Amino acid sequence: MTNNIHNLTRSTDEIVIVGGGLAGLFCALKLAPRPVTLISAAPLGLGASSAWAQGGIAAAV
């Protein structure tokens, strides 16, 4: 008996990405041509903090 619980190639998988910043958009691009749903609090490119992230390094200001 095979265990298909980890089969990520099924066509019924639904992908939801939360966040319209650089990481979310890059993830959606890499998952192409699979359809994805992207959830963002603001219009794409306007509400993200990618410009403040500076390569993923966070510092208290």
N, CA, C and O of each residue as an XYZ file, in Angstrom:
244
protein
N       0.850     -1.177      0.000
C       0.000      0.000      0.000
C       0.895      1.239      0.000
O       1.814      1.351      0.811
N       0.622      2.151     -0.902
C       1.425      3.369     -0.967
C       0.729      4.489     -0.213
O      -0.499      4.552     -0.155
N       1.522      5.354      0.352
C       1.009      6.492      1.113
C       1.129      7.734      0.244
O       2.236      8.209     -0.009
N      -0.002      8.265     -0.218
C      -0.003      9.417     -1.114
C      -0.192     10.732     -0.369
O      -0.472     11.754     -0.997
N      -0.050     10.733      0.925
C      -0.304     11.955      1.701
C       0.711     13.050      1.383
O       0.401     14.231      1.542
N       1.905     12.693      0.942
C       2.950     13.675      0.652
C       3.134     13.905     -0.846
O       4.152     14.456     -1.266
N       2.178     13.497     -1.638
C       2.267     13.688     -3.086
C       1.904     15.134     -3.412
O       0.726     15.491     -3.396
N       2.894     15.965     -3.706
C       2.663     17.380     -3.961
C       2.351     17.681     -5.418
O       2.206     18.844     -5.792
N       2.247     16.656     -6.234
C       1.978     16.880     -7.651
C       0.501     16.699     -7.991
O       0.129     16.758     -9.163
N      -0.336     16.481     -6.993
C      -1.764     16.304     -7.273
C      -2.336     17.602     -7.834
O      -1.936     18.695     -7.433
N      -3.261     17.471     -8.751
C      -3.854     18.662     -9.351
C      -4.922     19.289     -8.462
O      -5.437     20.361     -8.781
N      -5.260     18.642     -7.359
C      -6.299     19.182     -6.478
C      -5.723     20.032     -5.349
O      -6.482     20.571     -4.544
N      -4.419     20.162     -5.274
C      -3.814     20.978     -4.228
C      -4.152     22.441     -4.460
O      -4.007     22.952     -5.570
N      -4.602     23.113     -3.410
C      -4.875     24.534     -3.486
C      -3.775     25.274     -2.751
O      -3.446     24.930     -1.616
N      -3.208     26.279     -3.382
C      -2.102     27.025     -2.801
C      -2.571     28.438     -2.498
O      -3.072     29.144     -3.373
N      -2.398     28.840     -1.238
C      -2.749     30.190     -0.817
C      -1.485     30.842     -0.282
O      -0.816     30.286      0.588
N      -1.156     32.015     -0.798
C       0.006     32.778     -0.345
C      -0.516     34.020      0.356
O      -1.297     34.783     -0.213
N      -0.081     34.220      1.597
C      -0.496     35.388      2.363
C       0.642     36.393      2.331
O       1.724     36.138      2.858
N       0.391     37.531      1.712
C       1.398     38.582      1.618
C       1.763     38.865      0.180
O       2.087     37.957     -0.585
N       1.707     40.132     -0.178
C       2.017     40.530     -1.544
C       3.352     41.224     -1.668
O       3.562     42.023     -2.580
N       4.262     40.920     -0.745
C       5.604     41.488     -0.818
C       6.490     40.686     -1.753
O       6.011     39.847     -2.517
N       7.763     40.949     -1.685
C       8.715     40.288     -2.573
C       8.695     38.776     -2.397
O       8.712     38.047     -3.389
N       8.661     38.292     -1.173
C       8.683     36.846     -0.924
C       7.416     36.179     -1.450
O       7.488     35.121     -2.075
N       6.269     36.781     -1.206
C       5.017     36.204     -1.675
C       4.920     36.160     -3.185
O       4.492     35.159     -3.760
N       5.320     37.251     -3.830
C       5.266     37.295     -5.290
C       6.287     36.355     -5.925
O       6.012     35.744     -6.958
N       7.460     36.238     -5.312
C       8.481     35.320     -5.823
C       8.010     33.876     -5.697
O       8.227     33.061     -6.594
N       7.364     33.568     -4.578
C       6.833     32.221     -4.371
C       5.773     31.895     -5.418
O       5.767     30.799     -5.978
N       4.879     32.844     -5.681
C       3.851     32.635     -6.704
C       4.478     32.414     -8.070
O       4.015     31.571     -8.838
N       5.519     33.161     -8.376
C       6.204     33.015     -9.658
C       6.863     31.645     -9.780
O       6.806     31.023    -10.840
N       7.486     31.174     -8.707
C       8.164     29.879     -8.751
C       7.180     28.717     -8.844
O       7.532     27.646     -9.338
N       5.949     28.920     -8.373
C       4.943     27.858     -8.442
C       4.243     27.789     -9.789
O       3.459     26.871    -10.027
N       4.510     28.739    -10.673
C       3.895     28.731    -12.007
C       4.258     27.443    -12.725
O       5.391     26.979    -12.595
N       3.369     26.867    -13.453
C       2.067     27.333    -13.923
C       0.908     26.937    -13.024
O      -0.246     27.070    -13.431
N       1.177     26.454    -11.812
C       0.073     26.122    -10.898
C      -0.698     27.382    -10.526
O      -0.099     28.442    -10.343
N      -2.003     27.279    -10.415
C      -2.770     28.450     -9.973
C      -2.590     28.660     -8.476
O      -2.605     27.706     -7.699
N      -2.423     29.904     -8.084
C      -2.293     30.240     -6.670
C      -3.262     31.368     -6.344
O      -3.658     32.137     -7.220
N      -3.635     31.453     -5.079
C      -4.438     32.565     -4.580
C      -3.537     33.398     -3.703
O      -2.933     32.884     -2.762
N      -3.441     34.680     -4.002
C      -2.585     35.585     -3.246
C      -3.474     36.515     -2.433
O      -4.354     37.176     -2.985
N      -3.250     36.569     -1.130
C      -4.026     37.429     -0.242
C      -3.110     38.539      0.253
O      -2.042     38.281      0.809
N      -3.544     39.778      0.042
C      -2.747     40.930      0.439
C      -3.659     41.981      1.057
O      -4.787     42.168      0.600
N      -3.186     42.667      2.088
C      -3.978     43.692      2.766
C      -4.077     44.973      1.947
O      -4.991     45.770      2.158
N      -3.169     45.175      1.037
C      -3.133     46.400      0.232
C      -2.890     46.014     -1.228
O      -2.549     44.865     -1.511
N      -3.059     46.944     -2.145
C      -2.748     46.640     -3.548
C      -1.292     46.181     -3.701
O      -0.402     46.636     -2.982
N      -1.076     45.281     -4.642
C       0.266     44.727     -4.841
C       1.274     45.844     -5.086
O       1.044     46.741     -5.897
N       2.381     45.774     -4.381
C       3.444     46.759     -4.536
C       3.309     47.980     -3.643
O       4.237     48.784     -3.561
N       2.175     48.138     -2.974
C       1.981     49.338     -2.164
C       2.022     49.070     -0.664
O       2.473     49.931      0.091
N       1.572     47.924     -0.215
C       1.483     47.673      1.214
C       2.585     46.802      1.779
O       2.551     46.465      2.962
N       3.548     46.431      0.978
C       4.600     45.515      1.428
C       5.721     46.251      2.136
O       5.913     47.452      1.944
N       6.453     45.525      2.950
C       7.602     46.087      3.665
C       8.913     45.562      3.124
O       9.927     45.617      3.819
N       8.923     45.051      1.894
C      10.134     44.472      1.321
C      11.274     45.480      1.252
O      12.435     45.113      1.434
N      10.957     46.739      0.993
C      12.014     47.749      0.909
C      12.678     47.983      2.266
O      13.842     48.378      2.322
N      11.953     47.743      3.353
C      12.505     47.924      4.697
C      13.228     46.683      5.207
O      13.980     46.760      6.179
N      13.009     45.547      4.565
C      13.565     44.287      5.059
C      15.087     44.222      4.909
O      15.748     43.606      5.744
N      15.644     44.817      3.906
C      17.083     44.885      3.670
C      17.732     43.506      3.735
O      18.677     43.281      4.491
N      17.206     42.594      2.930
C      17.804     41.270      2.837
C      17.420     40.344      3.959
O      18.113     39.352      4.186
N      16.354     40.617      4.671
C      15.896     39.726      5.724
C      16.498     40.020      7.084
O      16.205     39.304      8.042
N      17.317     41.029      7.204
C      17.922     41.356      8.484
C      17.043     42.394      9.170
O      16.833     43.488      8.644
N      16.534     42.047     10.340
C      15.657     42.958     11.076
C      16.438     43.545     12.241
O      17.193     42.844     12.914
N      16.251     44.824     12.467
C      16.923     45.493     13.585
C      15.943     46.425     14.275
O      15.098     47.045     13.630
N      16.062     46.517     15.560
C      15.202     47.435     16.315
C      15.732     48.840     16.127
O      16.923     49.102     16.295
N      14.850     49.716     15.784
C      15.255     51.111     15.559
C      14.701     51.958     16.694
O      14.914     53.170     16.720
